[in-house]
Every structure is written in C-alpha cells, then in structure tokens.
Amino acid sequence: MNPIVPKDIEKYARTHCGKPSVLRDEIEAYTQQHCALPQMMVGHLQGNLLAMLVKLTDAHRVLEIGLFTGYSAVAMAEALPEEGELVSCEIDPKHAKIAQGFIDKCPQRNKITIKLGPAIESLKSLNGPFDMIFIDADKESYGDYYEVALGLLRPGGLMVADNVLWSGAVLHPQQKSDHALVNFNIRVLEDHRVEQVMLTVRDGILLIRKK
Ligand SMILES: C[S@@+](CC[C@H](N)C(=O)[O-])C[C@H]1O[C@@H](n2cnc3c(N)ncnc32)[C@H](O)[C@@H]1O
C-alpha cells in the first residue's frame, strides 16, 4: 500500500488520536514483526476511527469481513457496550488462530465470534440486523459482499468499506483489484438505497449509510 497521505501528516494525525489499548499495541507489534503484509492491519488511526464510529452509531451488533490478526475487531469490540456483539469473517485459519490468541486476552472476548471460511458463505449463514458492517477482505469480492451485507444492515445502519482509493490506483485502473474497486465505488454512488461519503483517510474509506 503506497500512502496517499504524506507520511509526516499521517504521523501528526496519529499522534493527535487517543492512545490505543495495550492489547492493540501488542497486536500491532506482533503483526509488524511476524506477519506478511502487516500493512493490511488498519492500525492506530483507523482503529480509533472505527471505534469512534461504533460509539457514534450506538452500535450493538457489528459485522466485520476480514479479520487478519484481529486489530480492527478488538478496536471495535472495545467500543461496544457490555451486551454488544461482533462477528468477524476470515478465510485463513492461520490468521484466525493468531487473532483468536489475542482475542482470548481481551476483556471483551465474549463479544467476539470468528466465522472461519469464505466470507460470502459466512454472510449467508448470518441473521441480521447489524448496526455497523466493516468490509476489509479481498477487493474483487467487495461488490458481492456489499449486496449481501446491505441486506443484513438495519435501516439507518452504517457500512464502512476500506481501501476504496487503493493507493490511488482507482484513478488509472490496471489490475483486477483496481477495476473491482472502481466498479464498487460507482455501484455504491449509483445505489439509491444508500447515501455515502468517501474519506481520504489512510487508503480511502467509504462510509455508506443505509436509508
Ligand atoms: C486487509 S486484511 C483485514 C485487516 C483487518 N481488518 C485488520 O485491521 O487487521 C484482509 C483479511 O481478509 C481475509 N480474506 C481474504 N479473502 C477472504 C475471503 N474470501 N473470505 C474471508 N476472508 C478473506 C484475509 O485472509 C485477510 O486476513
């Protein structure tokens, strides 16, 4: 991921966000040291944004598509109320195992359930409504996830799609994933069932509110 925000600005913004929990710092350090593609993890700034969105929407049920090592799941679970629930979909058993290890240390562990397998299958097995849905898995499937997820989202609920600027590749799409994100962004823009705003935070974040 090539940063679209200048590094020093990104750092300044990060240092003016509230501190993450000790567990989030631990997940971040482990992921940076031991995992391939650690930049897949949302990290401090975006983790705080997701936690803020959970609180602002008064979400009780959150669905995540793309768990990785558990950073965003823990950030959102920490922001949920006592009786809150977070379901996270992950296809890679190695990622799910690492994440579960961290979740087991989390005071909010009882709120978090991992659905192992292809996300599209897991989504079809779930019952809505969810108050907030975070899409952050394979980019080629965003369109499919969007349709099913919209059916699981409550009216007035919030969907958050990550990497929608894809290091700027949406401006000159070449790869399959570039085209998938271009098509996804157009699809959401033209969908009368939702309203949306695109943020130039990190790799681009699309906030989608179901009417
Ligand atoms: C960008 S990472 C998620 C990062 C995570 N939200 C975080 O902040 O740490 C994407 C994850 O989606 C998973 N993934 C990819 N394709 C998937 C699929 N078809 N179904 C479920 N998970 C998938 C990958 O294994 C990877 O762990």
The ligand as a Tripos MOL2 file, in Angstrom:
@<TRIPOS>MOLECULE
LIG
   27    29     1     0     0
SMALL
NO_CHARGES

@<TRIPOS>ATOM
      1 C1         -6.9290   -6.3970    4.9070 C.3       1 LIG1
      2 S1         -6.9470   -7.8540    5.8650 S.3       1 LIG1
      3 C2         -8.0150   -7.4230    7.1920 C.3       1 LIG1
      4 C3         -7.3500   -6.5000    8.1550 C.3       1 LIG1
      5 C4         -8.0780   -6.3520    9.4720 C.3       1 LIG1
      6 N1         -9.3790   -5.7390    9.2860 N.3       1 LIG1
      7 C5         -7.2170   -5.5450   10.4360 C.2       1 LIG1
      8 O1         -7.4020   -4.3560   10.5570 O.co2     1 LIG1
      9 O2         -6.2800   -6.1190   10.9970 O.co2     1 LIG1
     10 C6         -7.9520   -8.9150    4.8790 C.3       1 LIG1
     11 C7         -8.2460  -10.2710    5.5040 C.3       1 LIG1
     12 O3         -9.3020  -10.8620    4.7260 O.3       1 LIG1
     13 C8         -9.0460  -12.2370    4.6140 C.3       1 LIG1
     14 N2         -9.7510  -12.7350    3.4160 N.ar      1 LIG1
     15 C9         -9.3520  -12.6930    2.1220 C.ar      1 LIG1
     16 N3        -10.2570  -13.2640    1.3280 N.ar      1 LIG1
     17 C10       -11.2720  -13.6780    2.1300 C.ar      1 LIG1
     18 C11       -12.4910  -14.3570    1.8980 C.ar      1 LIG1
     19 N4        -12.8680  -14.7270    0.6690 N.pl3     1 LIG1
     20 N5        -13.2830  -14.6240    2.9530 N.ar      1 LIG1
     21 C12       -12.9110  -14.2420    4.2070 C.ar      1 LIG1
     22 N6        -11.7660  -13.6140    4.4760 N.ar      1 LIG1
     23 C13       -10.9470  -13.3260    3.4590 C.ar      1 LIG1
     24 C14        -7.5290  -12.3420    4.5190 C.3       1 LIG1
     25 O4         -7.0890  -13.6340    4.8860 O.3       1 LIG1
     26 C15        -7.0880  -11.2450    5.4760 C.3       1 LIG1
     27 O5         -6.8650  -11.7650    6.7610 O.3       1 LIG1
@<TRIPOS>BOND
     1     1     2 1
     2     2     3 1
     3     2    10 1
     4     3     4 1
     5     4     5 1
     6     5     6 1
     7     5     7 1
     8     7     8 2
     9     7     9 1
    10    10    11 1
    11    11    12 1
    12    11    26 1
    13    12    13 1
    14    13    14 1
    15    13    24 1
    16    14    15 ar
    17    14    23 ar
    18    15    16 ar
    19    16    17 ar
    20    17    18 ar
    21    17    23 ar
    22    18    19 1
    23    18    20 ar
    24    20    21 ar
    25    21    22 ar
    26    22    23 ar
    27    24    25 1
    28    24    26 1
    29    26    27 1
@<TRIPOS>SUBSTRUCTURE
     1 LIG1         1 GROUP 0 **** ****
